[in-house]
Amino acid sequence: MYTAPVARNDSCTNGGGRTGPNVPAGFREVTKDEFFAALYSDPRDIMPSNVNPNFTSWETKRREVWGWTYPGWKNPREEKIFALKL
């Protein structure tokens, strides 16, 4: 399970002039449509993990982290960021 801290005011790895958390190392930022298209096309059972209130890691049954989304359940109105594992 991915549990690295997420800093609120670091610049994102893709630039774009947006403030928010960095996309974790080993992940690439994607659009919401790309994220959910990849999720629905993957035959594995991938579920969100709400262990950390600041972000959501998406994991397989074997706890392999597949994706990452921000914010978590604690900040539902923040700007949304989606990332897939490389």
N, C-alpha and C positions, 0 to 999 in steps of 0.2 A: 504494500500500500504506500502511495506517495504521501509523505507527511512534511515536506520541507515548508518552512514559513513563507508566507506571501506578504511582501511589503506593499503597502497601499500606494505610495507615491513614486515608485520607481518607474522609469519609462519602459514601455513594452519593447520586446526584442525586434519588432518589425518597424519601429519608428512610427511614422504616421501622425506625430504630434499629439498623441493621446497619452494621458497619464493613467496609471493603474498598475497592476502587478505585472511582473515579467512572466512570460510564458516559461514554464520549467525547462531546464536543459533536457535535450533529447526529445522535445516536442516541437511541432510547427503549428503556427496559428492558421486557422481556417475560418471560413464563413460558417454561419449557423446551418445553411443548407448543405454545405460540404460535410459538416460534422454528422448531421443526422442521416444523410445519404450513406455515409460510410458505416454508421451504426446499424442501419436497417439492412445493409447488404452483407454484413458480417454474420456468418452462421452461428457463431458462439453466443452464449447467453451472457450479455454484457449489461451490468446494472450500475446505477450511480451509488457511490458510497458517501454518506453524509457525516463521516467521522470528524472532519474539520468544518466548522461553520463558515469559514471564509471562502472556500472553494469546494468543488466537487471533483473527485477522481472517479473515473468510470472504469470498472474492473470486470474481468472474467470470473467465472466460478472459482478458478484457481488463484484468484487475487492478483493476477497479472494486470498491471495498469495499462489500459487501452487508450484512454483519453482524459482530458482535463477541461473543466469549465469554471469560469469565474462570473459572477460571485457564487458563493455557496448559499445555503438557506438563510444565513444571518443578514445578508445585504441584498434582498431581491430587487431593489430599484437601481443598483449600480449598472454601469455599462457592461454589456455581456461580451465575454471573450471565450472563444472555443479553440481547442488545440488537440491534435492527434499525435500519438507516439510515432516517432520516426522509425 
